Amino acid sequence: MPLFKRKSESDQPAQAPAAPAPAGLPEEVVAQEYQLKLYYAGKSSEGVRIKAGPRTMSELPTMLTGLTKSDVEVVDPLELEYAQAVPQIARPSEAMQWLNAHHELTPVARHALVVLESIDAIDLAFDSFACAMLDGDTDTSGYPEYNAVIGGVASHWDEATGDMIVRGVVGWGGRGVRGDTDRIGSRVLGSILGNILANQYAMGLTAVDRPVPAAGRGGLVCAHCGFASGHERAFYCPKCGMRLLRG
């Protein structure tokens, strides 16, 4: 009788698996691609000269009567402390100024400013802007869909005459674009211009260009409303239209 017996395979110690052979680099790298396209567009009408008077500024919201799908909000020109405000997250300090200046506005108005300031259709250094939803729908959080048309009337003071220059401005955009939005925007803009010309103080179309803000910002404080103008060459207050007093 043997003293020892041969071990079966089940009794043998487990062998470590052989290391796989190193794989060579693939001829072509398979990459997952990511892309985000933002599309902003807008239109602006010719300017209409409005005779200056005590009710001039209060006339702006009435120029959108019958055209809006939301309440009309009036956005005043930015005060000097917000001179660098821009709606661009890549510029954090300027973006924070922009949020501080406009955090009390509704989602519709904020969206309108993002679109129209991004394409340079309005400039709150001197523009007053009455805006609303003009066509389309909002999402569940209250922001306009990408194909919704937003906008209204933008105004500034003609420094040569003291009259107010008003023009219609519309915009749309975001993640995507729809082909007929441009056509709808043109139709709405035509209706806004018709309302502006029908105003009792309108004196006809004008070719006066928008002001160009000075490079160095150091304007005056309006003695009438207290608005600190950021436009050092301004003769009239961007907010109330009163002539600025110079020492």
C-alpha positions in Angstrom: 0.0 0.0 0.0 1.6 3.2 -1.1 2.4 5.8 1.5 1.6 8.6 -0.7 -1.0 9.2 -3.3 -0.8 11.3 -6.4 -2.6 14.6 -6.1 -5.4 15.2 -8.5 -5.7 18.3 -10.6 -8.3 19.7 -8.1 -5.6 19.4 -5.4 -3.0 21.3 -7.4 -2.4 25.0 -6.2 -4.2 27.6 -8.3 -2.1 29.1 -11.1 -2.1 32.9 -11.6 -3.7 33.8 -15.0 -1.3 34.7 -17.6 -1.0 38.5 -18.3 -2.7 39.5 -21.5 -0.4 40.5 -24.3 -0.2 44.3 -24.5 -2.6 45.6 -27.2 -1.1 47.9 -29.8 -2.4 51.4 -30.4 -5.4 51.5 -32.7 -4.9 53.0 -36.1 -7.7 55.5 -35.5 -8.9 56.9 -32.1 -12.7 56.5 -31.6 -13.8 59.8 -29.9 -17.1 60.8 -28.4 -17.9 64.3 -29.8 -19.7 67.0 -27.9 -21.1 70.2 -29.4 -23.3 73.1 -28.4 -24.5 75.6 -31.0 -26.1 78.8 -29.8 -27.8 80.9 -32.4 -28.9 84.5 -31.7 -30.5 86.7 -34.3 -32.5 90.0 -34.3 -33.7 92.9 -36.3 -34.1 96.6 -35.7 -36.3 99.2 -37.5 -35.5 102.7 -38.5 -35.6 105.4 -35.8 -38.7 107.5 -35.2 -38.3 111.0 -33.8 -40.5 111.6 -30.8 -41.1 115.1 -29.5 -39.7 115.5 -26.0 -42.2 116.2 -23.2 -43.1 115.3 -19.7 -44.8 112.1 -20.8 -42.3 111.0 -23.3 -40.8 108.1 -21.3 -44.2 106.8 -20.2 -45.2 106.5 -23.8 -42.8 103.6 -24.5 -44.9 100.7 -23.1 -48.0 102.0 -24.9 -46.1 101.5 -28.2 -46.4 97.7 -27.7 -50.2 97.7 -27.1 -51.9 94.8 -28.8 -48.6 93.1 -29.7 -47.4 91.4 -26.5 -48.0 88.0 -24.9 -46.6 89.1 -21.5 -46.3 92.1 -19.3 -44.2 95.0 -20.7 -41.0 95.7 -18.6 -39.0 98.9 -19.0 -35.3 98.5 -18.5 -33.4 101.8 -17.8 -29.9 102.6 -18.9 -27.2 101.2 -16.7 -25.8 103.4 -14.0 -22.1 104.1 -13.8 -21.4 101.4 -11.2 -22.5 98.8 -13.8 -20.6 100.3 -16.7 -18.8 97.0 -17.5 -21.8 94.7 -17.2 -22.0 92.1 -20.0 -24.0 88.8 -20.2 -20.9 86.6 -20.8 -20.1 84.0 -18.2 -16.5 83.8 -19.6 -15.9 87.3 -18.1 -16.9 86.6 -14.4 -16.6 90.2 -13.0 -18.6 91.7 -15.8 -21.1 88.9 -15.7 -21.6 89.5 -12.0 -22.2 93.2 -12.6 -24.8 92.2 -15.2 -26.6 89.8 -12.8 -26.6 92.4 -10.0 -28.1 95.0 -12.4 -30.8 92.8 -13.8 -31.6 90.1 -11.2 -35.0 91.6 -10.4 -36.2 91.3 -14.0 -38.4 88.5 -15.2 -37.0 85.6 -17.2 -38.5 87.0 -20.4 -36.7 90.4 -19.9 -33.4 88.8 -18.9 -33.5 86.5 -22.0 -34.3 89.5 -24.2 -31.3 91.4 -22.9 -29.0 88.4 -23.3 -30.0 87.9 -26.9 -30.1 91.6 -27.9 -27.0 92.7 -26.1 -25.0 89.7 -27.4 -25.7 90.8 -31.0 -25.3 94.5 -30.2 -28.9 95.3 -31.1 -29.2 97.4 -27.9 -26.7 99.2 -25.7 -27.8 100.0 -22.2 -25.1 102.6 -21.9 -27.7 105.0 -23.4 -30.8 102.9 -24.4 -34.0 102.6 -22.5 -35.8 99.4 -23.5 -39.4 98.4 -23.1 -39.6 94.7 -23.8 -42.0 91.7 -23.7 -42.7 88.3 -25.2 -44.0 89.0 -28.8 -44.5 85.5 -30.2 -44.0 81.9 -29.1 -44.0 80.1 -25.8 -42.0 79.8 -22.6 -40.6 76.6 -21.0 -41.5 75.3 -17.6 -39.2 77.7 -15.9 -40.6 80.8 -17.6 -37.8 81.4 -20.1 -38.7 81.9 -23.8 -38.2 79.0 -26.1 -35.4 79.3 -28.7 -37.9 80.1 -31.5 -39.9 82.6 -29.4 -39.7 86.3 -30.6 -38.9 88.8 -27.8 -38.2 92.5 -28.0 -40.0 95.8 -28.0 -38.9 99.4 -28.4 -35.5 100.9 -27.6 -35.0 104.7 -27.2 -32.2 107.2 -26.7 -32.0 111.0 -26.6 -30.8 112.9 -29.6 -28.1 115.1 -28.1 -28.4 117.7 -30.9 -32.1 118.4 -30.5 -33.2 116.8 -27.2 -35.8 114.7 -29.0 -36.2 111.0 -28.2 -35.3 108.5 -31.0 -37.4 105.3 -30.8 -36.9 102.1 -32.8 -38.4 98.7 -32.8 -36.1 95.8 -31.9 -36.9 92.0 -32.0 -34.7 89.0 -31.3 -34.8 85.2 -30.9 -32.4 82.3 -30.5 -30.7 79.8 -28.2 -30.2 76.1 -28.8 -31.5 75.7 -32.3 -33.3 77.7 -34.9 -36.6 77.4 -36.8 -36.9 78.5 -40.4 -40.1 80.6 -40.1 -38.9 82.6 -37.0 -37.2 85.2 -39.2 -40.4 85.8 -41.1 -42.4 86.1 -37.9 -39.8 88.5 -36.5 -40.0 90.7 -39.6 -43.8 90.8 -39.3 -43.8 91.7 -35.6 -41.1 94.4 -36.2 -43.3 95.9 -38.9 -46.2 96.1 -36.4 -44.0 97.7 -33.7 -42.9 100.4 -36.2 -46.5 101.0 -37.1 -47.4 101.5 -33.5 -44.4 103.9 -33.0 -45.4 106.0 -36.0 -49.0 106.1 -34.7 -47.9 107.7 -31.4 -49.3 111.2 -30.9 -45.8 112.6 -30.4 -44.2 111.0 -33.4 -42.6 113.3 -36.0 -41.5 110.8 -38.6 -38.6 108.6 -39.5 -35.1 109.7 -38.9 -31.6 108.6 -39.9 -30.0 109.7 -36.6 -27.5 107.0 -35.5 -27.2 105.7 -31.9 -24.7 107.5 -29.8 -21.2 106.0 -29.4 -20.1 105.8 -25.7 -16.9 107.5 -25.0 -13.8 105.4 -24.3 -13.3 106.9 -20.8 -16.4 106.7 -18.7 -16.9 109.7 -16.4 -20.2 111.3 -17.1 -22.3 113.6 -14.9 -25.0 113.0 -12.3 -28.4 114.2 -13.4 -29.7 116.9 -11.1 -33.3 115.9 -11.9 -33.4 112.1 -11.3 -30.0 111.4 -9.8 -28.9 109.0 -12.6 -25.1 108.8 -13.0 -24.4 109.0 -16.7 -21.6 106.8 -17.9 -21.3 108.7 -21.2 -19.0 111.7 -20.6 -20.1 113.4 -23.8 -23.8 113.2 -23.0 -25.8 116.5 -23.0 -29.0 114.8 -21.9 -29.7 112.2 -19.2 -30.1 108.8 -20.7 -32.8 108.0 -18.1 -35.1 111.0 -17.9 -34.0 113.2 -20.8 -33.2 116.3 -18.8 -30.2 118.4 -19.9 -27.2 117.6 -17.8 -25.7 120.6 -15.9 -22.0 121.2 -16.4 -19.9 123.3 -14.0 
